[in-house]
Amino acid sequence: MVAFLSARRFHGLVAFAAFALLGVAFYMEYQMGLEPCPLCMFQRIAFFAIGVVSLISALRGSISWHKKLAWPIVVLSLLGAGLAIRHLYLQNLPAEELPACLPGLSYMFEVFPWQEILEAMVMGTGECGDVVWTFLGLSIPGWTLVAFVGMALVNLWIALKAK
């Protein structure tokens, strides 16, 4: 039973979950017509990075490799969780306190310096305050927060306890 719960398998599971969540995000965007806000895009980037690092770890055999790669996944998961918390904060603000909506990203890339675009995307915009979908009472950033925390906890266990 213990061999079944290996760090390698957990990293494979985390990679699968990260890529599956990206699949759900693309389904919601292209099939359901839900337009992602800037914070959603950054959370997608975090899931992609977590998935890649987890997949690399799952394909390697040594436990020391799993332990070393667990730390970047913990950091990426906590960054993603921070983005999700910011997103939830914006969704719970009164409409009059939401930040202003920004022009489209293609226009911003043509006109604004990249530092301003990055700052605006991380801080969120008025679109980030819209709750466009819920399941069991949680919005999309609520579910991403659950996923990020779960991935962080699994990888913290791998980094500290796995044998």
C-alpha positions as CSV (number, residue, x, y, z in Angstrom):
1,M,0.0,0.0,0.0
2,V,2.8,2.4,0.8
3,A,4.4,1.9,-2.6
4,F,1.1,3.0,-4.2
5,L,1.3,6.3,-2.3
6,S,4.7,7.3,-3.8
7,A,5.9,10.8,-4.4
8,R,6.2,9.9,-8.1
9,R,2.5,9.0,-8.3
10,F,1.4,12.1,-6.4
11,H,3.4,14.3,-8.8
12,G,1.7,12.4,-11.7
13,L,-1.6,13.1,-10.1
14,V,-0.8,16.8,-9.5
15,A,0.3,17.1,-13.2
16,F,-2.9,15.4,-14.3
17,A,-5.0,17.7,-12.1
18,A,-3.3,20.8,-13.3
19,F,-3.7,20.0,-17.0
20,A,-7.3,18.8,-16.4
21,L,-8.1,22.1,-14.8
22,L,-6.6,23.9,-17.8
23,G,-8.8,21.8,-20.0
24,V,-11.9,22.8,-17.9
25,A,-10.8,26.5,-18.2
26,F,-10.5,26.2,-22.0
27,Y,-13.9,24.4,-22.2
28,M,-15.5,27.2,-20.2
29,E,-13.9,29.8,-22.4
30,Y,-14.5,28.3,-25.9
31,Q,-17.7,26.2,-25.3
32,M,-19.5,28.0,-22.6
33,G,-18.4,31.5,-23.8
34,L,-17.0,32.7,-20.5
35,E,-14.3,35.3,-21.1
36,P,-11.3,35.0,-18.8
37,C,-10.2,38.1,-16.9
38,P,-6.5,39.0,-16.3
39,L,-6.4,37.2,-13.0
40,C,-7.8,34.1,-14.6
41,M,-5.1,34.2,-17.2
42,F,-2.4,34.4,-14.5
43,Q,-4.0,31.5,-12.6
44,R,-3.9,29.5,-15.8
45,I,-0.2,30.2,-16.2
46,A,0.4,29.0,-12.6
47,F,-1.5,25.7,-13.3
48,F,0.5,25.2,-16.5
49,A,3.8,25.8,-14.6
50,I,2.7,23.4,-11.8
51,G,1.7,20.8,-14.3
52,V,5.0,21.0,-16.2
53,V,7.2,20.8,-13.0
54,S,5.0,17.9,-11.6
55,L,5.2,16.0,-14.9
56,I,9.0,16.3,-15.0
57,S,9.2,15.0,-11.4
58,A,6.8,12.2,-12.2
59,L,9.0,11.1,-15.1
60,R,12.1,11.0,-12.9
61,G,12.8,8.2,-10.6
62,S,14.8,9.4,-7.6
63,I,13.1,10.5,-4.3
64,S,15.7,13.3,-3.9
65,W,14.5,14.7,-7.3
66,H,10.9,14.6,-6.1
67,K,11.8,16.4,-2.9
68,K,13.7,19.1,-4.8
69,L,11.0,19.7,-7.3
70,A,8.3,19.8,-4.7
71,W,9.5,23.2,-3.4
72,P,9.0,25.1,-6.6
73,I,5.6,23.5,-6.9
74,V,4.7,24.7,-3.4
75,V,5.9,28.2,-4.3
76,L,3.9,28.2,-7.6
77,S,0.8,26.9,-5.7
78,L,1.1,29.6,-3.1
79,L,1.5,32.3,-5.8
80,G,-1.6,30.9,-7.5
81,A,-3.5,30.8,-4.2
82,G,-2.6,34.5,-3.7
83,L,-4.0,35.3,-7.1
84,A,-7.2,33.4,-6.3
85,I,-7.5,35.2,-3.0
86,R,-7.1,38.6,-4.7
87,H,-9.7,37.4,-7.3
88,L,-12.2,36.4,-4.5
89,Y,-11.5,39.8,-2.8
90,L,-12.5,41.6,-6.0
91,Q,-15.6,39.5,-6.4
92,N,-16.7,40.4,-2.9
93,L,-16.2,44.2,-3.3
94,P,-19.2,46.5,-3.9
95,A,-19.6,47.5,-7.5
96,E,-18.6,51.1,-6.8
97,E,-15.3,50.0,-5.3
98,L,-14.1,47.8,-8.1
99,P,-11.1,48.9,-10.1
100,A,-11.7,50.4,-13.5
101,C,-12.0,48.0,-16.5
102,L,-9.1,48.1,-18.8
103,P,-9.0,48.1,-22.6
104,G,-8.4,44.8,-24.4
105,L,-5.0,43.1,-24.0
106,S,-4.1,43.4,-27.7
107,Y,-4.5,47.2,-27.4
108,M,-2.6,47.3,-24.1
109,F,0.3,45.4,-25.7
110,E,0.4,48.0,-28.5
111,V,0.2,51.1,-26.3
112,F,1.4,50.4,-22.7
113,P,4.8,49.4,-21.4
114,W,4.9,45.8,-20.3
115,Q,5.5,46.7,-16.6
116,E,2.2,48.6,-16.5
117,I,0.3,45.7,-18.2
118,L,1.8,43.2,-15.7
119,E,0.9,45.3,-12.7
120,A,-2.7,45.9,-14.0
121,M,-3.2,42.2,-14.7
122,V,-1.9,41.2,-11.2
123,M,-4.0,43.8,-9.4
124,G,-7.1,42.8,-11.3
125,T,-9.7,44.9,-13.1
126,G,-13.4,45.5,-13.0
127,E,-14.0,42.3,-15.0
128,C,-12.4,40.3,-12.2
129,G,-15.2,41.3,-9.9
130,D,-17.9,39.5,-12.0
131,V,-19.1,36.1,-10.8
132,V,-20.0,34.4,-14.0
133,W,-20.2,30.7,-12.8
134,T,-20.6,28.9,-9.5
135,F,-20.7,25.3,-8.4
136,L,-21.7,24.3,-4.9
137,G,-21.6,28.0,-3.9
138,L,-18.0,28.6,-5.0
139,S,-17.0,30.7,-8.0
140,I,-14.2,29.8,-10.3
141,P,-11.5,31.5,-8.2
142,G,-12.9,29.7,-5.1
143,W,-12.4,26.4,-6.8
144,T,-8.9,27.4,-8.1
145,L,-8.0,28.3,-4.5
146,V,-9.1,24.9,-3.3
147,A,-6.9,23.3,-6.1
148,F,-3.9,25.5,-5.4
149,V,-4.0,24.8,-1.6
150,G,-4.4,21.0,-2.2
151,M,-1.4,21.0,-4.6
152,A,0.7,23.0,-2.1
153,L,-0.2,20.6,0.7
154,V,0.6,17.5,-1.3
155,N,3.9,18.9,-2.3
156,L,4.7,20.1,1.1
157,W,4.2,16.5,2.3
158,I,6.5,15.3,-0.5
159,A,9.2,17.8,0.4
160,L,9.1,17.1,4.1
161,K,8.0,13.5,4.6
162,A,8.2,11.4,1.5
163,K,10.6,8.4,1.6
